[in-house]
Amino acid sequence: MDHDAILDSEPVRTPDCGYHKSIRAPEYYKADAREQTKLKIMAINRTPEDEQLLRTATKLRNECSYGQAQRLLKARITQGLTIDNPTGLTLLAEIAGLLIDIGSEGHNEQAITDGLALLENNRQRLEGFLTAASIDYNLGNAKSALADLRTPNLFETPGLADHDLLLAAKNHYWKALKAHGRKDHFAHQLRTNLANALRKSGRITEALTAYDEIINDDPAFIMAHFHRGLALLVFERLSRTRTPNLLRQALAEYELTAQATDARPAVRDVAITMRDRITKQLDDHGYNTKKIRTETNIGKSEAAKHSPYRQFTLHHHLALCEHSLYCHCNGARRDDLMIATSANTVTGDRVPRLELILNRLKAEFGTARLLYHQATNDDSWDLHEHEITFTELFEGEHVSTRIELLRTSFRLCLGILDKIALGICELYNVADPSEKLYFENFWQPPTRKGKASTRWNSLCAKSTNPSLVALYSQATDVRSDGEWTLFKTWRNDLEHRFLILTEETTPPDIFKARQGTFDTRCITIKEFTQRTLHLLQFTRSAIFNFTYCARNETASADDGKRITLTLQHKNREAAPRNPRPHKNRES
Ligand SMILES: [Zn+2]
């Protein structure tokens, strides 16, 4: 293996100070130019005293005089805020935003809860003239800041029973993103904060994917680089794998942030501390930190040599390969995700059983991914389309074998998620054999008999495993009150009812073929394709989380007495026709 050189040193810790500052928009309404204009008009009637108050509080916040700023704002609230006209409401919203900032930057819970209460109690009124996206964004920031106060260690994930704040923050960000619906600076800010919330929940694969996508859209968006640096270090802990390449990449992100002129001073300070710490670690272990640029170039040239299908897989974040999460070189050439690796010895009778489950997940996911690729990006298969005829009903449905590949890809993913639920039950022995299990609902507090009734408590006791919490957080996305419940709804319609793919949102239905005793759901091909990709990425993340969950639970103590059972790859990789370049590279 050319990618498992391990550094055995103390984990890197990011100092907490200044961390929160980075993720707040500097001003409450920076989000939307149209909205800003509207607000300026509404703020015209504000009294000179209130104008002065906001200026002073902002200045104090920027100078880190949080206590003074908070007292000033509290005094204004005590005087009474008007909520029956736009001028009063804009003032209220600005005060709320400032309090949330002050609280998260100054680690002051009271300030955050005061700001949060102002927003939550007046949400309906505020909705009349603010975008839902900016309200949810600020609610998400407030809840995420409260979660940070309760779990200040950036490498720790709150347990299942203590996860409500992070779940709420994540849901606000998802809502805001959906409502915003555009790719601009505010969207990058939103996606960065969502990625941070996912990272804190242990959902590291999705977080890394999100940072990559933001950086791809806007390479100069410095906060995505800064947080990607931390995410790589979190990934190293969750996966129990550390390569010099991974550390060098984290170093490069901190280097970039340290040099960014637009980064806030507090962010730059953290970046400099981290940069120096990682440099020292790499130096201590004799790894050359100057190699980053050469390595990136080698990685790029190797990435260009993958097969077109592998390039598609890597580009769309669909590889089941740990190295692919941060590098697309030769190390990402195949899906080699396993519970046990050469760097992580595992122990226990359950391991082969768990690997059997993982084999199943990988096989089904590989098929779902291939079908998606064939349906959207490749016409090399002869689908014999002309051998089937369909009746023209002028109802707008696209019906063909190619479309079936896409529909099957979608359905396979939900089946994989349900099998992950089975895998968790196997790992912790928390299921009745007769029980029908689904990914999203087996986490519910007890209502049934037998093992199911004590399951929630058994799982809560395992909350120190961040990847178990990550799976729970994913499950809350797809349950009936989650942001991605449409995955389940569509699946049920695909399996048991009628869901058809159309060009337009509401196509004509000349013969009323779509109407009957039950509805026929119409989804545009464009939306269905986008959602299928999202679902594939979501499923891939769940497979990683399951693997890390199992790896963590079965990790063997290094006592030197263990008996080793070696698991090998079933279909060994064929020897390369030409020797691979850079073979003696260390990462
Ligand atoms: Zn690599």
Residues whose N, C-alpha, C, O or C-beta is under 5 A from the ligand:
A	BS01	ZN	C327 C329 G331 S587
